[in-house]
């Protein structure tokens, strides 16, 4: 059983290997360690680009693609039926939830403004907002959403959950028009699919109350960039994003220079613990495959 992984450090992090498993490191499409034709199990590079996905065409024996990302949008619908696609649900819960909390607090407590003042040596005293008492709407009630909720509860906020379909304690996406006007902070944690692409358009944004903060920790194309830029330029809402469309955001884009916008370069999941958690999951999946046990985190309908 030939296994390809993306990092040398992953060898030890996979844990005990099934009998006959041979692990090779393929960090990039131009650095193939051997013939890809007999690769059975593949852990491609984190945030893989289209040239990585295209390698599947040269892998007739491939049976499993285990992603290091929670999102599967670059892969879903692009693999042969014989290949099982698994995402990294659970791997990014903690760091992404941390990023969201940090972004919300930084925005509400005006840290970007104070950082700019610090560069000028200016003591820019002012009263700021606070997280306590805020109404937070989490759009995407999956594992990251649950991790975020656990971290927000101690801040004395009220939380409303939204998912693709309504269930106990969770509202459906179709209820957003009624929920958005009541939210002080809206956090996007949905996967990128045909249904969620452009979810946050001009109509969505118009439901937000004045002064609301929109936080995108999902994927860039979930938000209509032109629409959110228009609202942010007006100063009516705030916007914090770890992902953009396009990505990277062009250096001359208006969002970079707005005082009510906070942008980070897709770093929410890029933390030291990433490899340990991702390859720990991959190792478990590899052992499941060898034992004939059903795999976890199988992607269906883009989720």
C-alpha distance (Angstrom), angle and dihedral (degrees) to the residues before:
residue distance angle dihedral
X1 . . .
X2 3.80 . .
X3 3.80 115.1 .
X4 3.79 124.9 -169.7
X5 3.79 121.1 -159.8
X6 3.80 130.7 177.4
X7 3.82 102.7 -129.9
X8 3.80 135.2 46.1
X9 3.80 89.3 -137.8
X10 3.79 88.4 61.9
X11 3.80 93.2 72.2
X12 3.80 94.0 76.8
X13 3.79 94.5 33.3
X14 3.82 92.4 60.2
X15 3.79 89.7 71.3
X16 3.83 123.5 -151.7
X17 3.80 111.8 3.5
X18 3.80 125.6 -140.4
X19 3.79 115.4 -106.8
X20 3.77 111.1 -80.7
X21 3.81 95.9 17.6
X22 3.80 114.2 140.6
X23 3.82 116.4 -165.3
X24 3.80 121.7 -154.4
X25 3.80 129.5 176.7
X26 3.81 119.1 -122.7
X27 3.82 107.2 175.2
X28 3.81 96.9 169.5
X29 3.83 140.3 2.5
X30 3.80 90.5 -101.3
X31 3.80 92.5 53.9
X32 3.80 105.1 61.3
X33 3.82 111.0 167.3
X34 3.83 93.8 -156.0
X35 3.79 143.6 -21.6
X36 3.84 107.4 -38.9
X37 3.80 92.1 -151.8
X38 3.82 94.6 91.4
X39 3.82 99.9 40.5
X40 3.81 108.5 128.0
X41 3.84 103.2 175.3
X42 3.80 122.9 31.1
X43 3.79 133.5 -171.0
X44 3.83 101.7 -172.6
X45 3.81 124.4 -158.4
X46 3.79 119.6 -72.7
X47 3.84 112.4 -90.8
X48 3.82 90.4 8.5
X49 3.80 118.0 -157.0
X50 3.85 126.3 -137.0
X51 3.82 92.5 -91.1
X52 3.81 88.6 62.3
X53 3.81 93.2 49.3
X54 3.80 89.5 50.2
X55 3.83 90.0 63.8
X56 3.81 88.5 77.0
X57 3.80 87.9 78.4
X58 3.82 87.4 67.4
X59 3.81 94.3 48.7
X60 3.82 109.2 78.5
X61 3.82 92.6 161.2
X62 3.82 94.7 50.9
X63 3.81 114.1 126.4
X64 3.84 105.9 162.1
X65 3.80 134.8 34.1
X66 3.80 110.4 -169.4
X67 3.79 110.4 -167.7
X68 3.79 126.5 -149.7
X69 3.81 89.7 -148.6
X70 3.78 129.9 77.8
X71 3.80 89.6 -138.6
X72 3.80 118.5 71.9
X73 3.80 99.4 -175.3
X74 3.82 94.5 117.2
X75 3.82 90.4 56.0
X76 3.80 109.6 28.1
X77 3.80 111.8 108.1
X78 3.81 92.7 8.8
X79 3.79 100.2 87.2
X80 3.83 130.5 83.3
X81 3.81 116.0 -103.2
X82 3.80 90.8 -109.0
X83 3.83 90.6 64.4
X84 3.80 120.1 83.4
X85 3.80 113.2 -147.9
X86 3.81 117.6 -151.1
X87 3.79 126.1 -176.7
X88 3.80 128.9 -150.6
X89 3.79 97.6 -108.3
X90 3.79 108.1 171.5
X91 3.80 95.9 21.0
X92 3.80 95.0 91.2
X93 3.80 100.4 33.2
X94 3.79 97.4 103.8
X95 3.83 101.1 40.9
X96 3.80 94.8 42.5
X97 3.80 92.2 47.6
X98 3.81 88.4 49.0
X99 3.79 90.8 51.5
X100 3.80 92.2 51.3
X101 3.80 92.8 50.0
X102 3.80 90.3 46.7
X103 3.81 92.0 49.1
X104 3.80 93.2 48.8
X105 3.79 93.7 47.5
X106 3.80 93.0 43.7
X107 3.78 91.3 52.2
X108 3.79 97.6 43.3
X109 3.81 93.8 44.8
X110 3.84 91.4 45.3
X111 3.81 96.6 -122.1
X112 3.84 94.0 154.6
X113 3.80 89.5 54.2
X114 3.80 92.1 47.9
X115 3.82 91.1 46.7
X116 3.80 89.9 55.3
X117 3.81 89.8 48.2
X118 3.80 90.2 49.9
X119 3.80 90.0 56.1
X120 3.82 87.5 57.5
X121 3.81 93.7 43.5
X122 3.80 88.8 -117.8
X123 3.82 123.4 150.0
X124 3.83 96.1 -140.9
X125 3.79 101.1 -175.9
X126 3.79 115.5 -175.4
X127 3.78 140.7 139.4
X128 3.82 113.7 -96.6
X129 3.76 134.9 -161.5
X130 3.82 122.4 -102.7
X131 3.79 138.1 -139.9
X132 3.80 95.5 -132.0
X133 3.76 111.4 102.7
X134 3.80 95.3 14.1
X135 3.81 122.2 139.5
X136 3.82 108.5 -128.1
X137 3.80 122.0 -163.4
X138 3.83 113.6 -161.5
X139 3.81 111.3 -159.8
X140 3.78 103.6 -163.3
X141 3.80 112.2 42.4
X142 3.81 97.4 -162.6
X143 3.79 130.3 117.6
X144 3.82 94.1 -62.9
X145 3.78 89.7 48.0
X146 3.80 90.4 53.6
X147 3.80 91.1 48.5
X148 3.79 90.0 50.3
X149 3.78 92.2 49.3
X150 3.81 91.3 52.5
X151 3.80 89.9 54.3
X152 3.80 95.0 45.0
X153 3.80 98.5 48.7
X154 3.85 94.2 77.3
X155 3.81 88.8 57.7
X156 3.81 91.0 69.1
X157 3.80 96.5 -114.8
X158 3.79 131.6 144.3
X159 3.81 114.6 -122.1
X160 3.79 131.0 -154.8
X161 3.81 119.8 -171.4
X162 3.80 127.2 -148.0
X163 3.81 128.4 -172.9
X164 3.77 138.2 167.4
X165 3.79 89.9 -87.5
X166 3.80 130.4 21.9
X167 3.80 119.5 -106.9
X168 3.78 136.7 156.5
X169 3.80 107.9 -43.1
X170 3.81 92.6 -1.0
X171 3.80 128.9 92.3
X172 3.80 124.0 -142.3
X173 3.82 123.4 -114.7
X174 3.79 88.8 -110.9
X175 3.81 88.6 68.3
X176 3.82 94.4 60.5
X177 3.83 95.8 101.4
X178 3.80 88.9 62.6
X179 3.81 95.3 40.7
X180 3.80 103.1 44.5
X181 3.84 98.1 67.2
X182 3.82 89.8 57.5
X183 3.82 95.9 51.7
X184 3.79 126.1 97.5
X185 3.81 92.5 -174.2
X186 3.82 126.4 26.0
X187 3.81 117.0 -166.1
X188 3.81 120.4 -164.4
X189 3.81 115.0 -150.1
X190 3.80 101.4 150.8
X191 3.81 123.9 129.0
X192 3.80 117.4 -111.2
X193 3.79 109.5 -101.6
X194 3.79 136.4 141.8
X195 3.82 87.2 -89.0
X196 3.81 96.2 51.3
X197 3.81 99.7 39.3
X198 3.80 105.2 110.8
X199 3.81 91.6 2.8
X200 3.79 89.5 142.0
X201 3.78 101.0 58.4
X202 3.78 133.2 145.5
X203 3.80 91.7 -75.1
X204 3.80 92.8 51.0
X205 3.79 92.1 49.2
X206 3.78 93.4 49.3
X207 3.80 89.1 62.9
X208 3.81 90.7 60.6
X209 3.76 116.6 99.1
X210 3.80 121.4 -119.4
X211 3.81 110.4 -81.7
X212 3.80 95.1 20.9
X213 3.80 119.2 144.7
X214 3.82 120.6 -133.9
X215 3.82 115.4 -158.3
X216 3.80 120.1 -166.6
X217 3.80 113.4 -162.2
X218 3.80 92.5 146.1
X219 3.81 118.2 73.2
X220 3.80 129.2 -47.9
X221 3.83 98.1 -114.7
X222 3.81 91.3 57.0
X223 3.81 84.5 79.3
X224 3.80 125.1 56.4
X225 3.80 98.7 -127.1
X226 3.79 95.1 -156.6
X227 3.79 91.9 51.0
X228 3.79 95.6 48.1
X229 3.80 91.1 44.7
X230 3.78 90.6 54.9
X231 3.80 91.8 51.3
X232 3.81 93.1 44.6
X233 3.81 93.2 48.1
X234 3.80 88.6 54.5
X235 3.80 88.5 54.5
X236 3.80 91.6 -129.6
X237 3.82 95.6 122.2
X238 3.78 138.5 17.0
X239 3.80 124.7 -123.2
X240 3.81 130.3 -157.9
X241 3.79 119.1 -179.7
X242 3.77 139.6 173.6
X243 3.80 90.2 -178.3
X244 3.80 131.3 45.5
X245 3.78 141.8 -177.3
X246 2.96 110.2 -101.5
X247 3.78 99.2 28.9
X248 2.96 120.7 -125.8
X249 3.79 91.8 34.5
X250 3.84 109.6 -126.3
X251 3.79 113.4 -100.1
X252 3.80 92.2 -121.5
X253 3.80 95.3 52.0
X254 3.81 115.2 126.5
X255 3.82 93.7 -128.6
X256 3.80 91.7 70.7
X257 3.79 93.5 65.0
X258 3.80 102.6 41.7
X259 3.83 115.8 111.0
X260 3.80 91.3 -144.8
X261 3.83 94.1 55.2
X262 3.81 127.8 83.5
X263 3.82 117.9 -169.5
X264 3.80 130.3 -178.1
X265 3.85 123.8 -177.7
X266 3.83 101.9 -108.5
X267 3.79 93.7 -74.0
X268 3.82 102.8 134.6
X269 3.80 93.3 106.7
X270 3.79 98.1 31.1
X271 3.78 100.5 102.1
X272 3.83 135.1 126.9
X273 3.81 92.9 -100.4
X274 3.80 93.3 58.3
X275 3.81 96.8 91.8
X276 3.80 94.2 44.0
X277 3.78 93.1 53.0
X278 3.82 97.1 37.8
X279 3.79 96.2 48.3
X280 3.79 91.1 40.8
X281 3.81 87.1 58.9
X282 3.82 91.8 43.8
X283 3.81 91.0 52.2
X284 3.80 91.2 51.8
X285 3.79 90.2 49.4
X286 3.80 91.7 49.1
X287 3.79 91.5 52.7
X288 3.80 90.6 46.9
X289 3.78 90.7 52.3
X290 3.81 92.3 50.1
X291 3.81 91.1 48.3
X292 3.79 93.8 48.3
X293 3.81 92.1 -116.0
X294 3.81 121.4 144.3
X295 3.81 113.3 -93.9
X296 3.81 123.9 -118.7
X297 3.81 126.4 -124.9
X298 3.80 96.2 25.3
X299 3.80 109.3 178.3
X300 3.80 114.7 -124.5
X301 3.80 125.2 175.3
X302 3.80 89.7 -3.6
X303 3.82 93.5 -55.2
